[in-house]
């Protein structure tokens, strides 16, 4: 198992170098199995953080073709994460999802398949972000307008 496999796994998952190395060791060098291990472990870490308070946040706006508009409130624990590139990217992706798929509620949104990667739900994307960033993240609320 070389550094190339660790770097590749890190690019695929966003996990830390040591987490990637441990997962590859446990998977005996199988990158796909290691990827699954990282996601499983990440979701376990994320579940532990779900009860932590989300006192900071970020508002994302998205306008599609001048006809559909979305205002999304994403919550996190600290201002530091609210300015994090990965957090902002997640908020943008979720706002695009709302514009495209028009969910009625936050719960309906979280259950939807992600438009950029249908193998994951929006909830799994949020959980993955929690595991990668290390703070609790919530989709608090949103509104969608269409003319």
DONUBA-608843 format. One record per residue (C-alpha): residue in one letter; residue number from 0; x, y, z; chain. Coordinates in Angstrom, 3 decimals. Example, Ala and Ser with C-alpha at 12.3 -4.5 7.8 and 13.67 -1.06 7.14 Angstrom:
% residues 2
<r 'a'; 0; <12.300; -4.500; 7.800>; 'A'>
<r 's'; 1; <13.670; -1.060; 7.140>; 'A'>
//
This chain:
% residues 147
<r 'x'; 0; <0.000; 0.000; 0.000>; 'A'>
<r 'x'; 1; <1.576; 3.240; -1.158>; 'A'>
<r 'x'; 2; <1.037; 6.889; -0.569>; 'A'>
<r 'x'; 3; <-0.827; 7.068; -3.890>; 'A'>
<r 'x'; 4; <-3.648; 4.946; -2.456>; 'A'>
<r 'x'; 5; <-3.844; 7.144; 0.653>; 'A'>
<r 'x'; 6; <-3.952; 10.321; -1.441>; 'A'>
<r 'x'; 7; <-6.580; 8.831; -3.767>; 'A'>
<r 'x'; 8; <-8.743; 7.752; -0.828>; 'A'>
<r 'x'; 9; <-8.401; 11.191; 0.728>; 'A'>
<r 'x'; 10; <-9.532; 12.824; -2.528>; 'A'>
<r 'x'; 11; <-12.533; 10.474; -2.733>; 'A'>
<r 'x'; 12; <-13.671; 10.930; 0.863>; 'A'>
<r 'x'; 13; <-12.222; 14.171; 2.226>; 'A'>
<r 'x'; 14; <-11.055; 12.249; 5.299>; 'A'>
<r 'x'; 15; <-7.760; 12.951; 7.060>; 'A'>
<r 'x'; 16; <-4.526; 11.228; 6.060>; 'A'>
<r 'x'; 17; <-4.362; 9.053; 9.183>; 'A'>
<r 'x'; 18; <-8.020; 8.009; 8.847>; 'A'>
<r 'x'; 19; <-7.304; 7.011; 5.236>; 'A'>
<r 'x'; 20; <-4.181; 5.089; 6.229>; 'A'>
<r 'x'; 21; <-6.033; 3.209; 9.010>; 'A'>
<r 'x'; 22; <-8.935; 2.378; 6.698>; 'A'>
<r 'x'; 23; <-6.581; 1.097; 3.996>; 'A'>
<r 'x'; 24; <-4.725; -1.007; 6.581>; 'A'>
<r 'x'; 25; <-8.028; -2.450; 7.838>; 'A'>
<r 'x'; 26; <-9.190; -3.082; 4.246>; 'A'>
<r 'x'; 27; <-5.846; -4.706; 3.322>; 'A'>
<r 'x'; 28; <-5.229; -2.142; 0.578>; 'A'>
<r 'x'; 29; <-8.666; -2.365; -1.073>; 'A'>
<r 'x'; 30; <-9.555; 1.286; -1.824>; 'A'>
<r 'x'; 31; <-13.302; 0.666; -2.299>; 'A'>
<r 'x'; 32; <-13.576; -1.257; 0.972>; 'A'>
<r 'x'; 33; <-11.511; 1.443; 2.715>; 'A'>
<r 'x'; 34; <-13.869; 4.098; 1.316>; 'A'>
<r 'x'; 35; <-16.849; 2.242; 2.813>; 'A'>
<r 'x'; 36; <-15.054; 1.973; 6.165>; 'A'>
<r 'x'; 37; <-14.351; 5.699; 6.202>; 'A'>
<r 'x'; 38; <-17.993; 6.526; 5.510>; 'A'>
<r 'x'; 39; <-19.195; 4.086; 8.193>; 'A'>
<r 'x'; 40; <-16.776; 5.497; 10.747>; 'A'>
<r 'x'; 41; <-17.597; 9.041; 9.701>; 'A'>
<r 'x'; 42; <-21.315; 8.473; 10.139>; 'A'>
<r 'x'; 43; <-20.679; 7.042; 13.605>; 'A'>
<r 'x'; 44; <-18.681; 10.180; 14.510>; 'A'>
<r 'x'; 45; <-21.382; 12.398; 13.005>; 'A'>
<r 'x'; 46; <-24.129; 10.683; 14.992>; 'A'>
<r 'x'; 47; <-22.284; 11.564; 18.216>; 'A'>
<r 'x'; 48; <-22.262; 15.241; 17.226>; 'A'>
<r 'x'; 49; <-25.972; 15.507; 16.338>; 'A'>
<r 'x'; 50; <-26.967; 16.689; 19.818>; 'A'>
<r 'x'; 51; <-24.449; 19.548; 19.915>; 'A'>
<r 'x'; 52; <-25.885; 23.067; 19.601>; 'A'>
<r 'x'; 53; <-25.629; 24.868; 16.300>; 'A'>
<r 'x'; 54; <-25.197; 28.497; 17.359>; 'A'>
<r 'x'; 55; <-23.746; 29.810; 14.100>; 'A'>
<r 'x'; 56; <-24.869; 29.582; 10.553>; 'A'>
<r 'x'; 57; <-24.841; 30.685; 6.961>; 'A'>
<r 'x'; 58; <-27.496; 31.914; 4.540>; 'A'>
<r 'x'; 59; <-27.148; 30.664; 0.983>; 'A'>
<r 'x'; 60; <-29.097; 32.146; -1.899>; 'A'>
<r 'x'; 61; <-29.481; 30.557; -5.280>; 'A'>
<r 'x'; 62; <-31.272; 31.941; -8.343>; 'A'>
<r 'x'; 63; <-31.848; 29.655; -11.330>; 'A'>
<r 'x'; 64; <-32.481; 31.298; -14.718>; 'A'>
<r 'x'; 65; <-34.146; 34.276; -13.041>; 'A'>
<r 'x'; 66; <-37.237; 32.120; -12.404>; 'A'>
<r 'x'; 67; <-36.513; 30.036; -9.306>; 'A'>
<r 'x'; 68; <-35.039; 31.430; -6.094>; 'A'>
<r 'x'; 69; <-33.957; 29.670; -2.910>; 'A'>
<r 'x'; 70; <-32.990; 31.044; 0.497>; 'A'>
<r 'x'; 71; <-31.417; 28.367; 2.717>; 'A'>
<r 'x'; 72; <-30.401; 28.579; 6.382>; 'A'>
<r 'x'; 73; <-27.601; 26.156; 7.271>; 'A'>
<r 'x'; 74; <-26.508; 25.896; 10.918>; 'A'>
<r 'x'; 75; <-23.177; 24.874; 12.462>; 'A'>
<r 'x'; 76; <-21.448; 25.220; 15.824>; 'A'>
<r 'x'; 77; <-18.920; 28.005; 15.147>; 'A'>
<r 'x'; 78; <-18.333; 31.030; 12.910>; 'A'>
<r 'x'; 79; <-15.097; 29.370; 11.812>; 'A'>
<r 'x'; 80; <-17.038; 26.538; 10.163>; 'A'>
<r 'x'; 81; <-19.670; 28.945; 8.810>; 'A'>
<r 'x'; 82; <-16.844; 30.434; 6.709>; 'A'>
<r 'x'; 83; <-15.380; 27.028; 5.777>; 'A'>
<r 'x'; 84; <-15.186; 26.376; 2.027>; 'A'>
<r 'x'; 85; <-16.617; 22.844; 2.332>; 'A'>
<r 'x'; 86; <-19.525; 24.076; 4.463>; 'A'>
<r 'x'; 87; <-20.344; 26.848; 1.981>; 'A'>
<r 'x'; 88; <-20.082; 24.387; -0.924>; 'A'>
<r 'x'; 89; <-22.504; 22.028; 0.860>; 'A'>
<r 'x'; 90; <-24.951; 24.909; 1.385>; 'A'>
<r 'x'; 91; <-24.737; 25.821; -2.306>; 'A'>
<r 'x'; 92; <-25.292; 22.211; -3.406>; 'A'>
<r 'x'; 93; <-28.313; 21.891; -1.113>; 'A'>
<r 'x'; 94; <-29.771; 25.183; -2.383>; 'A'>
<r 'x'; 95; <-29.415; 23.859; -5.955>; 'A'>
<r 'x'; 96; <-31.125; 20.638; -4.837>; 'A'>
<r 'x'; 97; <-34.041; 22.630; -3.412>; 'A'>
<r 'x'; 98; <-34.377; 24.657; -6.631>; 'A'>
<r 'x'; 99; <-34.335; 21.506; -8.738>; 'A'>
<r 'x'; 100; <-36.378; 19.045; -6.673>; 'A'>
<r 'x'; 101; <-38.798; 21.368; -4.785>; 'A'>
<r 'x'; 102; <-39.082; 19.473; -1.467>; 'A'>
<r 'x'; 103; <-41.920; 20.461; 0.904>; 'A'>
<r 'x'; 104; <-40.033; 20.126; 4.191>; 'A'>
<r 'x'; 105; <-36.514; 19.759; 5.559>; 'A'>
<r 'x'; 106; <-37.257; 16.085; 6.249>; 'A'>
<r 'x'; 107; <-38.365; 15.528; 2.646>; 'A'>
<r 'x'; 108; <-35.207; 17.300; 1.435>; 'A'>
<r 'x'; 109; <-32.924; 15.134; 3.585>; 'A'>
<r 'x'; 110; <-34.529; 11.963; 2.213>; 'A'>
<r 'x'; 111; <-34.008; 12.956; -1.444>; 'A'>
<r 'x'; 112; <-31.271; 11.474; -3.608>; 'A'>
<r 'x'; 113; <-28.560; 14.064; -4.205>; 'A'>
<r 'x'; 114; <-28.833; 15.415; -7.769>; 'A'>
<r 'x'; 115; <-25.037; 15.472; -8.209>; 'A'>
<r 'x'; 116; <-24.594; 11.903; -6.909>; 'A'>
<r 'x'; 117; <-27.787; 9.789; -6.757>; 'A'>
<r 'x'; 118; <-25.966; 7.077; -4.792>; 'A'>
<r 'x'; 119; <-26.238; 9.363; -1.712>; 'A'>
<r 'x'; 120; <-29.118; 11.132; -0.036>; 'A'>
<r 'x'; 121; <-28.903; 14.740; 1.123>; 'A'>
<r 'x'; 122; <-28.828; 13.443; 4.701>; 'A'>
<r 'x'; 123; <-25.779; 11.307; 3.862>; 'A'>
<r 'x'; 124; <-24.088; 14.382; 2.332>; 'A'>
<r 'x'; 125; <-24.713; 16.329; 5.544>; 'A'>
<r 'x'; 126; <-23.451; 13.427; 7.684>; 'A'>
<r 'x'; 127; <-20.336; 13.160; 5.539>; 'A'>
<r 'x'; 128; <-19.730; 16.891; 5.995>; 'A'>
<r 'x'; 129; <-20.163; 16.547; 9.773>; 'A'>
<r 'x'; 130; <-17.597; 13.745; 9.815>; 'A'>
<r 'x'; 131; <-15.150; 15.682; 7.633>; 'A'>
<r 'x'; 132; <-15.545; 19.129; 9.202>; 'A'>
<r 'x'; 133; <-15.943; 17.915; 12.787>; 'A'>
<r 'x'; 134; <-18.964; 19.965; 13.850>; 'A'>
<r 'x'; 135; <-22.686; 19.401; 13.940>; 'A'>
<r 'x'; 136; <-24.380; 20.763; 10.811>; 'A'>
<r 'x'; 137; <-28.117; 21.161; 10.248>; 'A'>
<r 'x'; 138; <-30.350; 22.234; 7.437>; 'A'>
<r 'x'; 139; <-32.477; 24.572; 9.546>; 'A'>
<r 'x'; 140; <-35.030; 25.872; 7.039>; 'A'>
<r 'x'; 141; <-35.496; 27.081; 3.500>; 'A'>
<r 'x'; 142; <-37.922; 28.822; 1.213>; 'A'>
<r 'x'; 143; <-38.276; 28.440; -2.550>; 'A'>
<r 'x'; 144; <-39.925; 30.863; -4.950>; 'A'>
<r 'x'; 145; <-40.849; 30.279; -8.553>; 'A'>
<r 'x'; 146; <-42.258; 32.705; -11.105>; 'A'>
//
